[in-house]
């Protein structure tokens, strides 16, 4: 699987993932586990790979210079 998440996209995913994960400490106990959804953008931002982007054919990385 090749890298398909660019720099800005990656930064936004990491930030959003951290914000969503931080809700774990604020939300009520019965909905607290929903904050773990923040792992998805965090991990895709850190790895630079998004499976959904691969399926849709999206690539936010800059094209390599030739």
PyMOL Python script that loads the backbone (N, CA, C, O; Angstrom):
from pymol import cmd

cmd.read_pdbstr("""\
ATOM      1  N   UNK A   1       0.848  -1.175   0.000  1.00  0.00           N
ATOM      2  CA  UNK A   1       0.000   0.000   0.000  1.00  0.00           C
ATOM      3  C   UNK A   1       0.888   1.231   0.000  1.00  0.00           C
ATOM      4  O   UNK A   1       1.779   1.359   0.840  1.00  0.00           O
ATOM      5  N   UNK A   2       0.649   2.135  -0.939  1.00  0.00           N
ATOM      6  CA  UNK A   2       1.518   3.289  -1.036  1.00  0.00           C
ATOM      7  C   UNK A   2       0.938   4.489  -0.292  1.00  0.00           C
ATOM      8  O   UNK A   2      -0.261   4.546  -0.020  1.00  0.00           O
ATOM      9  N   UNK A   3       1.799   5.437   0.030  1.00  0.00           N
ATOM     10  CA  UNK A   3       1.395   6.635   0.765  1.00  0.00           C
ATOM     11  C   UNK A   3       0.465   7.457  -0.125  1.00  0.00           C
ATOM     12  O   UNK A   3       0.784   7.726  -1.283  1.00  0.00           O
ATOM     13  N   UNK A   4      -0.683   7.855   0.420  1.00  0.00           N
ATOM     14  CA  UNK A   4      -1.629   8.649  -0.352  1.00  0.00           C
ATOM     15  C   UNK A   4      -2.207   9.821   0.442  1.00  0.00           C
ATOM     16  O   UNK A   4      -3.183  10.439   0.018  1.00  0.00           O
ATOM     17  N   UNK A   5      -1.605  10.126   1.593  1.00  0.00           N
ATOM     18  CA  UNK A   5      -2.056  11.236   2.423  1.00  0.00           C
ATOM     19  C   UNK A   5      -0.936  12.270   2.461  1.00  0.00           C
ATOM     20  O   UNK A   5       0.171  11.977   2.915  1.00  0.00           O
ATOM     21  N   UNK A   6      -1.223  13.476   1.987  1.00  0.00           N
ATOM     22  CA  UNK A   6      -0.232  14.538   1.920  1.00  0.00           C
ATOM     23  C   UNK A   6       0.031  15.190   3.266  1.00  0.00           C
ATOM     24  O   UNK A   6      -0.568  14.820   4.276  1.00  0.00           O
ATOM     25  N   UNK A   7       0.929  16.162   3.271  1.00  0.00           N
ATOM     26  CA  UNK A   7       1.366  16.817   4.502  1.00  0.00           C
ATOM     27  C   UNK A   7       0.268  17.551   5.251  1.00  0.00           C
ATOM     28  O   UNK A   7       0.075  17.324   6.446  1.00  0.00           O
ATOM     29  N   UNK A   8      -0.455  18.431   4.563  1.00  0.00           N
ATOM     30  CA  UNK A   8      -1.528  19.189   5.213  1.00  0.00           C
ATOM     31  C   UNK A   8      -2.639  18.252   5.672  1.00  0.00           C
ATOM     32  O   UNK A   8      -3.148  18.373   6.786  1.00  0.00           O
ATOM     33  N   UNK A   9      -3.003  17.327   4.810  1.00  0.00           N
ATOM     34  CA  UNK A   9      -4.036  16.340   5.137  1.00  0.00           C
ATOM     35  C   UNK A   9      -3.625  15.527   6.360  1.00  0.00           C
ATOM     36  O   UNK A   9      -4.438  15.275   7.249  1.00  0.00           O
ATOM     37  N   UNK A  10      -2.379  15.125   6.397  1.00  0.00           N
ATOM     38  CA  UNK A  10      -1.863  14.338   7.517  1.00  0.00           C
ATOM     39  C   UNK A  10      -1.923  15.142   8.824  1.00  0.00           C
ATOM     40  O   UNK A  10      -2.345  14.627   9.859  1.00  0.00           O
ATOM     41  N   UNK A  11      -1.501  16.390   8.763  1.00  0.00           N
ATOM     42  CA  UNK A  11      -1.540  17.242   9.955  1.00  0.00           C
ATOM     43  C   UNK A  11      -2.947  17.451  10.479  1.00  0.00           C
ATOM     44  O   UNK A  11      -3.180  17.426  11.688  1.00  0.00           O
ATOM     45  N   UNK A  12      -3.884  17.657   9.562  1.00  0.00           N
ATOM     46  CA  UNK A  12      -5.282  17.836   9.970  1.00  0.00           C
ATOM     47  C   UNK A  12      -5.854  16.557  10.581  1.00  0.00           C
ATOM     48  O   UNK A  12      -6.618  16.612  11.545  1.00  0.00           O
ATOM     49  N   UNK A  13      -5.484  15.413  10.019  1.00  0.00           N
ATOM     50  CA  UNK A  13      -5.957  14.135  10.557  1.00  0.00           C
ATOM     51  C   UNK A  13      -5.406  13.891  11.957  1.00  0.00           C
ATOM     52  O   UNK A  13      -6.133  13.443  12.844  1.00  0.00           O
ATOM     53  N   UNK A  14      -4.132  14.182  12.154  1.00  0.00           N
ATOM     54  CA  UNK A  14      -3.513  13.986  13.470  1.00  0.00           C
ATOM     55  C   UNK A  14      -4.178  14.901  14.496  1.00  0.00           C
ATOM     56  O   UNK A  14      -4.511  14.468  15.599  1.00  0.00           O
ATOM     57  N   UNK A  15      -4.368  16.159  14.129  1.00  0.00           N
ATOM     58  CA  UNK A  15      -5.023  17.101  15.037  1.00  0.00           C
ATOM     59  C   UNK A  15      -6.448  16.684  15.383  1.00  0.00           C
ATOM     60  O   UNK A  15      -6.844  16.707  16.549  1.00  0.00           O
ATOM     61  N   UNK A  16      -7.214  16.303  14.364  1.00  0.00           N
ATOM     62  CA  UNK A  16      -8.599  15.869  14.593  1.00  0.00           C
ATOM     63  C   UNK A  16      -8.638  14.608  15.442  1.00  0.00           C
ATOM     64  O   UNK A  16      -9.483  14.477  16.328  1.00  0.00           O
ATOM     65  N   UNK A  17      -7.727  13.683  15.174  1.00  0.00           N
ATOM     66  CA  UNK A  17      -7.684  12.448  15.956  1.00  0.00           C
ATOM     67  C   UNK A  17      -7.399  12.708  17.420  1.00  0.00           C
ATOM     68  O   UNK A  17      -8.013  12.102  18.298  1.00  0.00           O
ATOM     69  N   UNK A  18      -6.463  13.615  17.683  1.00  0.00           N
ATOM     70  CA  UNK A  18      -6.136  13.940  19.079  1.00  0.00           C
ATOM     71  C   UNK A  18      -7.292  14.636  19.785  1.00  0.00           C
ATOM     72  O   UNK A  18      -7.560  14.376  20.958  1.00  0.00           O
ATOM     73  N   UNK A  19      -7.974  15.520  19.066  1.00  0.00           N
ATOM     74  CA  UNK A  19      -9.129  16.212  19.660  1.00  0.00           C
ATOM     75  C   UNK A  19     -10.238  15.211  19.981  1.00  0.00           C
ATOM     76  O   UNK A  19     -10.819  15.248  21.066  1.00  0.00           O
ATOM     77  N   UNK A  20     -10.526  14.326  19.043  1.00  0.00           N
ATOM     78  CA  UNK A  20     -11.588  13.338  19.267  1.00  0.00           C
ATOM     79  C   UNK A  20     -11.218  12.393  20.402  1.00  0.00           C
ATOM     80  O   UNK A  20     -12.060  12.053  21.232  1.00  0.00           O
ATOM     81  N   UNK A  21      -9.951  11.969  20.437  1.00  0.00           N
ATOM     82  CA  UNK A  21      -9.520  11.088  21.532  1.00  0.00           C
ATOM     83  C   UNK A  21      -9.587  11.788  22.881  1.00  0.00           C
ATOM     84  O   UNK A  21      -9.872  11.149  23.894  1.00  0.00           O
ATOM     85  N   UNK A  22      -9.330  13.082  22.910  1.00  0.00           N
ATOM     86  CA  UNK A  22      -9.389  13.815  24.186  1.00  0.00           C
ATOM     87  C   UNK A  22     -10.810  13.871  24.739  1.00  0.00           C
ATOM     88  O   UNK A  22     -11.000  14.073  25.938  1.00  0.00           O
ATOM     89  N   UNK A  23     -11.804  13.695  23.876  1.00  0.00           N
ATOM     90  CA  UNK A  23     -13.184  13.670  24.341  1.00  0.00           C
ATOM     91  C   UNK A  23     -13.456  12.483  25.256  1.00  0.00           C
ATOM     92  O   UNK A  23     -14.434  12.481  26.004  1.00  0.00           O
ATOM     93  N   UNK A  24     -12.601  11.486  25.196  1.00  0.00           N
ATOM     94  CA  UNK A  24     -12.745  10.317  26.062  1.00  0.00           C
ATOM     95  C   UNK A  24     -12.800  10.735  27.531  1.00  0.00           C
ATOM     96  O   UNK A  24     -13.514  10.124  28.325  1.00  0.00           O
ATOM     97  N   UNK A  25     -12.055  11.762  27.887  1.00  0.00           N
ATOM     98  CA  UNK A  25     -11.974  12.206  29.278  1.00  0.00           C
ATOM     99  C   UNK A  25     -13.082  13.176  29.662  1.00  0.00           C
ATOM    100  O   UNK A  25     -13.243  13.503  30.838  1.00  0.00           O
ATOM    101  N   UNK A  26     -13.852  13.641  28.671  1.00  0.00           N
ATOM    102  CA  UNK A  26     -14.888  14.642  28.925  1.00  0.00           C
ATOM    103  C   UNK A  26     -16.295  14.051  28.837  1.00  0.00           C
ATOM    104  O   UNK A  26     -17.200  14.476  29.554  1.00  0.00           O
ATOM    105  N   UNK A  27     -16.468  13.077  27.962  1.00  0.00           N
ATOM    106  CA  UNK A  27     -17.806  12.535  27.717  1.00  0.00           C
ATOM    107  C   UNK A  27     -18.298  11.684  28.884  1.00  0.00           C
ATOM    108  O   UNK A  27     -17.518  11.205  29.707  1.00  0.00           O
ATOM    109  N   UNK A  28     -19.607  11.515  28.926  1.00  0.00           N
ATOM    110  CA  UNK A  28     -20.222  10.657  29.939  1.00  0.00           C
ATOM    111  C   UNK A  28     -19.788   9.212  29.707  1.00  0.00           C
ATOM    112  O   UNK A  28     -19.404   8.831  28.601  1.00  0.00           O
ATOM    113  N   UNK A  29     -19.858   8.431  30.755  1.00  0.00           N
ATOM    114  CA  UNK A  29     -19.332   7.067  30.725  1.00  0.00           C
ATOM    115  C   UNK A  29     -19.999   6.179  29.667  1.00  0.00           C
ATOM    116  O   UNK A  29     -19.335   5.329  29.074  1.00  0.00           O
ATOM    117  N   UNK A  30     -21.286   6.365  29.428  1.00  0.00           N
ATOM    118  CA  UNK A  30     -21.984   5.484  28.498  1.00  0.00           C
ATOM    119  C   UNK A  30     -21.646   5.755  27.026  1.00  0.00           C
ATOM    120  O   UNK A  30     -21.867   4.884  26.186  1.00  0.00           O
ATOM    121  N   UNK A  31     -21.125   6.920  26.699  1.00  0.00           N
ATOM    122  CA  UNK A  31     -20.746   7.235  25.309  1.00  0.00           C
ATOM    123  C   UNK A  31     -19.239   7.437  25.149  1.00  0.00           C
ATOM    124  O   UNK A  31     -18.769   7.815  24.075  1.00  0.00           O
ATOM    125  N   UNK A  32     -18.508   7.191  26.193  1.00  0.00           N
ATOM    126  CA  UNK A  32     -17.072   7.438  26.202  1.00  0.00           C
ATOM    127  C   UNK A  32     -16.312   6.641  25.142  1.00  0.00           C
ATOM    128  O   UNK A  32     -15.355   7.146  24.554  1.00  0.00           O
ATOM    129  N   UNK A  33     -16.729   5.408  24.897  1.00  0.00           N
ATOM    130  CA  UNK A  33     -16.009   4.571  23.929  1.00  0.00           C
ATOM    131  C   UNK A  33     -16.097   5.093  22.501  1.00  0.00           C
ATOM    132  O   UNK A  33     -15.260   4.743  21.669  1.00  0.00           O
ATOM    133  N   UNK A  34     -17.089   5.920  22.202  1.00  0.00           N
ATOM    134  CA  UNK A  34     -17.180   6.506  20.869  1.00  0.00           C
ATOM    135  C   UNK A  34     -15.987   7.407  20.567  1.00  0.00           C
ATOM    136  O   UNK A  34     -15.673   7.631  19.398  1.00  0.00           O
ATOM    137  N   UNK A  35     -15.332   7.916  21.569  1.00  0.00           N
ATOM    138  CA  UNK A  35     -14.164   8.773  21.367  1.00  0.00           C
ATOM    139  C   UNK A  35     -12.995   7.991  20.763  1.00  0.00           C
ATOM    140  O   UNK A  35     -12.081   8.583  20.190  1.00  0.00           O
ATOM    141  N   UNK A  36     -13.024   6.663  20.890  1.00  0.00           N
ATOM    142  CA  UNK A  36     -11.958   5.856  20.310  1.00  0.00           C
ATOM    143  C   UNK A  36     -11.993   5.864  18.782  1.00  0.00           C
ATOM    144  O   UNK A  36     -11.057   5.387  18.140  1.00  0.00           O
ATOM    145  N   UNK A  37     -13.048   6.394  18.205  1.00  0.00           N
ATOM    146  CA  UNK A  37     -13.112   6.583  16.757  1.00  0.00           C
ATOM    147  C   UNK A  37     -11.974   7.514  16.318  1.00  0.00           C
ATOM    148  O   UNK A  37     -11.548   7.473  15.164  1.00  0.00           O
ATOM    149  N   UNK A  38     -11.494   8.335  17.221  1.00  0.00           N
ATOM    150  CA  UNK A  38     -10.375   9.232  16.927  1.00  0.00           C
ATOM    151  C   UNK A  38      -9.094   8.506  16.570  1.00  0.00           C
ATOM    152  O   UNK A  38      -8.173   9.115  16.027  1.00  0.00           O
ATOM    153  N   UNK A  39      -9.017   7.224  16.861  1.00  0.00           N
ATOM    154  CA  UNK A  39      -7.836   6.451  16.475  1.00  0.00           C
ATOM    155  C   UNK A  39      -7.703   6.340  14.958  1.00  0.00           C
ATOM    156  O   UNK A  39      -6.592   6.260  14.434  1.00  0.00           O
ATOM    157  N   UNK A  40      -8.824   6.335  14.261  1.00  0.00           N
ATOM    158  CA  UNK A  40      -8.789   6.177  12.801  1.00  0.00           C
ATOM    159  C   UNK A  40      -8.063   7.343  12.131  1.00  0.00           C
ATOM    160  O   UNK A  40      -7.094   7.103  11.411  1.00  0.00           O
ATOM    161  N   UNK A  41      -8.485   8.603  12.334  1.00  0.00           N
ATOM    162  CA  UNK A  41      -7.739   9.689  11.687  1.00  0.00           C
ATOM    163  C   UNK A  41      -6.314   9.821  12.230  1.00  0.00           C
ATOM    164  O   UNK A  41      -5.401  10.192  11.492  1.00  0.00           O
ATOM    165  N   UNK A  42      -6.123   9.523  13.506  1.00  0.00           N
ATOM    166  CA  UNK A  42      -4.778   9.617  14.063  1.00  0.00           C
ATOM    167  C   UNK A  42      -3.831   8.624  13.393  1.00  0.00           C
ATOM    168  O   UNK A  42      -2.729   8.997  12.989  1.00  0.00           O
ATOM    169  N   UNK A  43      -4.244   7.379  13.273  1.00  0.00           N
ATOM    170  CA  UNK A  43      -3.382   6.362  12.666  1.00  0.00           C
ATOM    171  C   UNK A  43      -3.186   6.578  11.176  1.00  0.00           C
ATOM    172  O   UNK A  43      -2.091   6.349  10.663  1.00  0.00           O
ATOM    173  N   UNK A  44      -4.227   7.017  10.467  1.00  0.00           N
ATOM    174  CA  UNK A  44      -4.049   7.271   9.036  1.00  0.00           C
ATOM    175  C   UNK A  44      -3.163   8.491   8.812  1.00  0.00           C
ATOM    176  O   UNK A  44      -2.413   8.540   7.837  1.00  0.00           O
ATOM    177  N   UNK A  45      -3.242   9.464   9.696  1.00  0.00           N
ATOM    178  CA  UNK A  45      -2.369  10.626   9.579  1.00  0.00           C
ATOM    179  C   UNK A  45      -0.919  10.295   9.876  1.00  0.00           C
ATOM    180  O   UNK A  45      -0.015  10.797   9.208  1.00  0.00           O
ATOM    181  N   UNK A  46      -0.692   9.456  10.873  1.00  0.00           N
ATOM    182  CA  UNK A  46       0.680   9.082  11.229  1.00  0.00           C
ATOM    183  C   UNK A  46       1.308   8.153  10.190  1.00  0.00           C
ATOM    184  O   UNK A  46       2.503   8.253   9.911  1.00  0.00           O
ATOM    185  N   UNK A  47       0.518   7.259   9.621  1.00  0.00           N
ATOM    186  CA  UNK A  47       1.065   6.300   8.654  1.00  0.00           C
ATOM    187  C   UNK A  47       1.146   6.874   7.241  1.00  0.00           C
ATOM    188  O   UNK A  47       1.954   6.420   6.431  1.00  0.00           O
ATOM    189  N   UNK A  48       0.314   7.869   6.944  1.00  0.00           N
ATOM    190  CA  UNK A  48       0.300   8.436   5.604  1.00  0.00           C
ATOM    191  C   UNK A  48      -0.470   7.600   4.604  1.00  0.00           C
ATOM    192  O   UNK A  48      -0.389   7.838   3.399  1.00  0.00           O
ATOM    193  N   UNK A  49      -1.204   6.639   5.086  1.00  0.00           N
ATOM    194  CA  UNK A  49      -1.977   5.744   4.215  1.00  0.00           C
ATOM    195  C   UNK A  49      -3.434   5.731   4.654  1.00  0.00           C
ATOM    196  O   UNK A  49      -3.744   5.580   5.835  1.00  0.00           O
ATOM    197  N   UNK A  50      -4.318   5.891   3.678  1.00  0.00           N
ATOM    198  CA  UNK A  50      -5.752   5.848   3.961  1.00  0.00           C
ATOM    199  C   UNK A  50      -6.398   4.819   3.044  1.00  0.00           C
ATOM    200  O   UNK A  50      -6.412   5.008   1.828  1.00  0.00           O
ATOM    201  N   UNK A  51      -6.936   3.728   3.604  1.00  0.00           N
ATOM    202  CA  UNK A  51      -7.570   2.703   2.773  1.00  0.00           C
ATOM    203  C   UNK A  51      -8.747   3.248   1.953  1.00  0.00           C
ATOM    204  O   UNK A  51      -8.943   2.831   0.811  1.00  0.00           O
ATOM    205  N   UNK A  52      -9.517   4.156   2.508  1.00  0.00           N
ATOM    206  CA  UNK A  52     -10.654   4.719   1.778  1.00  0.00           C
ATOM    207  C   UNK A  52     -10.169   5.532   0.579  1.00  0.00           C
ATOM    208  O   UNK A  52     -10.786   5.481  -0.486  1.00  0.00           O
ATOM    209  N   UNK A  53      -9.085   6.276   0.732  1.00  0.00           N
ATOM    210  CA  UNK A  53      -8.505   7.015  -0.385  1.00  0.00           C
ATOM    211  C   UNK A  53      -8.079   6.058  -1.493  1.00  0.00           C
ATOM    212  O   UNK A  53      -8.245   6.365  -2.673  1.00  0.00           O
ATOM    213  N   UNK A  54      -7.534   4.905  -1.126  1.00  0.00           N
ATOM    214  CA  UNK A  54      -7.117   3.924  -2.125  1.00  0.00           C
ATOM    215  C   UNK A  54      -8.312   3.415  -2.924  1.00  0.00           C
ATOM    216  O   UNK A  54      -8.230   3.268  -4.144  1.00  0.00           O
ATOM    217  N   UNK A  55      -9.414   3.150  -2.240  1.00  0.00           N
ATOM    218  CA  UNK A  55     -10.614   2.650  -2.910  1.00  0.00           C
ATOM    219  C   UNK A  55     -11.190   3.712  -3.848  1.00  0.00           C
ATOM    220  O   UNK A  55     -11.636   3.401  -4.952  1.00  0.00           O
ATOM    221  N   UNK A  56     -11.176   4.968  -3.396  1.00  0.00           N
ATOM    222  CA  UNK A  56     -11.755   6.058  -4.182  1.00  0.00           C
ATOM    223  C   UNK A  56     -10.791   6.627  -5.220  1.00  0.00           C
ATOM    224  O   UNK A  56     -11.200   7.405  -6.082  1.00  0.00           O
ATOM    225  N   UNK A  57      -9.513   6.248  -5.145  1.00  0.00           N
ATOM    226  CA  UNK A  57      -8.525   6.757  -6.085  1.00  0.00           C
ATOM    227  C   UNK A  57      -8.056   8.171  -5.780  1.00  0.00           C
ATOM    228  O   UNK A  57      -7.612   8.884  -6.680  1.00  0.00           O
ATOM    229  N   UNK A  58      -8.149   8.581  -4.537  1.00  0.00           N
ATOM    230  CA  UNK A  58      -7.737   9.912  -4.112  1.00  0.00           C
ATOM    231  C   UNK A  58      -6.301   9.861  -3.629  1.00  0.00           C
ATOM    232  O   UNK A  58      -5.891   8.902  -2.976  1.00  0.00           O
ATOM    233  N   UNK A  59      -5.530  10.905  -3.955  1.00  0.00           N
ATOM    234  CA  UNK A  59      -4.153  11.013  -3.492  1.00  0.00           C
ATOM    235  C   UNK A  59      -3.865  12.479  -3.212  1.00  0.00           C
ATOM    236  O   UNK A  59      -3.882  13.290  -4.138  1.00  0.00           O
ATOM    237  N   UNK A  60      -3.603  12.841  -1.971  1.00  0.00           N
ATOM    238  CA  UNK A  60      -3.335  14.223  -1.618  1.00  0.00           C
ATOM    239  C   UNK A  60      -1.845  14.524  -1.520  1.00  0.00           C
ATOM    240  O   UNK A  60      -1.463  15.634  -1.149  1.00  0.00           O
ATOM    241  N   UNK A  61      -1.005  13.558  -1.844  1.00  0.00           N
ATOM    242  CA  UNK A  61       0.431  13.794  -1.867  1.00  0.00           C
ATOM    243  C   UNK A  61       0.797  14.587  -3.103  1.00  0.00           C
ATOM    244  O   UNK A  61       0.169  14.455  -4.153  1.00  0.00           O
ATOM    245  N   UNK A  62       1.817  15.407  -2.966  1.00  0.00           N
ATOM    246  CA  UNK A  62       2.306  16.136  -4.125  1.00  0.00           C
ATOM    247  C   UNK A  62       2.939  15.168  -5.106  1.00  0.00           C
ATOM    248  O   UNK A  62       3.549  14.174  -4.711  1.00  0.00           O
ATOM    249  N   UNK A  63       2.791  15.463  -6.370  1.00  0.00           N
ATOM    250  CA  UNK A  63       3.386  14.607  -7.411  1.00  0.00           C
ATOM    251  C   UNK A  63       4.900  14.739  -7.370  1.00  0.00           C
ATOM    252  O   UNK A  63       5.413  15.846  -7.205  1.00  0.00           O
ATOM    253  N   UNK A  64       5.627  13.635  -7.516  1.00  0.00           N
ATOM    254  CA  UNK A  64       7.087  13.713  -7.518  1.00  0.00           C
ATOM    255  C   UNK A  64       7.590  14.495  -8.721  1.00  0.00           C
ATOM    256  O   UNK A  64       7.052  14.378  -9.822  1.00  0.00           O
ATOM    257  N   UNK A  65       8.616  15.284  -8.501  1.00  0.00           N
ATOM    258  CA  UNK A  65       9.193  16.079  -9.594  1.00  0.00           C
ATOM    259  C   UNK A  65      10.017  15.205 -10.509  1.00  0.00           C
ATOM    260  O   UNK A  65      10.706  14.283 -10.073  1.00  0.00           O
ATOM    261  N   UNK A  66       9.930  15.516 -11.789  1.00  0.00           N
ATOM    262  CA  UNK A  66      10.688  14.721 -12.764  1.00  0.00           C
ATOM    263  C   UNK A  66      11.781  15.536 -13.404  1.00  0.00           C
ATOM    264  O   UNK A  66      12.517  15.026 -14.249  1.00  0.00           O
TER     265      UNK A  66
END
""", "prot")
cmd.dss("prot")
cmd.show_as("cartoon", "prot")
cmd.util.cbc("prot")
cmd.orient("prot")
